[in-house]
Amino acid sequence: MTPKTITPAGISGVFRATRELVDSSNPAVDAVAFAVMREDWDRQAEALIFTELNGSGGQGGTITGDFVPSGAAVRNSAGAALPADLRKALALFVDHRKQKPRYVVASSRKAVAEALETLDMQAWALRDLSVELSPWITGTGATDGDVFITGRNDLWAWQSPLLEFSYYERQGPALVDLALFGYFATRLIKPAGLAAIRHT
């Protein structure tokens, strides 16, 4: 197997509260602030996963015989054909990866979500699977992936413990900054475990 470099990226968020709000409330304010920042942290992590899956080490590149240079299986789909193309991609995934698919994630973009609205979840290819929608599969280019299928142990993600900080004087006495920071890394270690659909 070819070695791959994994470089963690720092993800952070800041929530600014007035001193009056902090002084007049209870610890629930911190809990709400950190929950908001954690949601933002998760969004940034999910965007990094999309970048990994969509790049040249994933589904990026020219499709030749149902595959791109990385070895991922990729197909084009248009309009209302997306449900049928997804079922075909799931069936071929098993033959290519030699295992059942584990996850299916699709863009929540209007054209994709509406095309998937007619997806028959009782079809045999979708047995024991769910199709999740992600607002962070954001590519709209003709060569960007809109639906991703992965197998077990092919896409890895790592995260450090999250650190929480409070800065009481950084913006003067009137404002208190609450901050969240952590490292995150992701790598598709086996492109054969990825199938993608580019929808137009």
Stockholm file with secondary structure:
# STOCKHOLM 1.0

chainA/1-200         MTPKTITPAGISGVFRATRELVDSSNPAVDAVAFAVMREDWDRQAEALIFTELNGSGGQGGTITGDFVPSGAAVRNSAGAALPADLRKALALFVDHRKQKPRYVVASSRKAVAEALETLDMQAWALRDLSVELSPWITGTGATDGDVFITGRNDLWAWQSPLLEFSYYERQGPALVDLALFGYFATRLIKPAGLAAIRHT
#=GR chainA/1-200 SS CCCCCCCCEEEEEEEEEEHHHHHHSCTHHHHHHHHHHHHHHHHHHHHHHHHHHHSTTTTCSCCBTTBCTTSCEEEEECGGGHHHHHHHHHHHHHHHHSSCCCEEEEECSHHHHHHHTTCCTTSGGGTTCCEEEETTCCCCSTTSCSEEEECTTSEEEEECCCEEEEESSTTCTTEEEEEEEEEEEEEESCGGGEEEEEEC
#=GC SS_cons         CCCCCCCCEEEEEEEEEEHHHHHHSCTHHHHHHHHHHHHHHHHHHHHHHHHHHHSTTTTCSCCBTTBCTTSCEEEEECGGGHHHHHHHHHHHHHHHHSSCCCEEEEECSHHHHHHHTTCCTTSGGGTTCCEEEETTCCCCSTTSCSEEEECTTSEEEEECCCEEEEESSTTCTTEEEEEEEEEEEEEESCGGGEEEEEEC
//
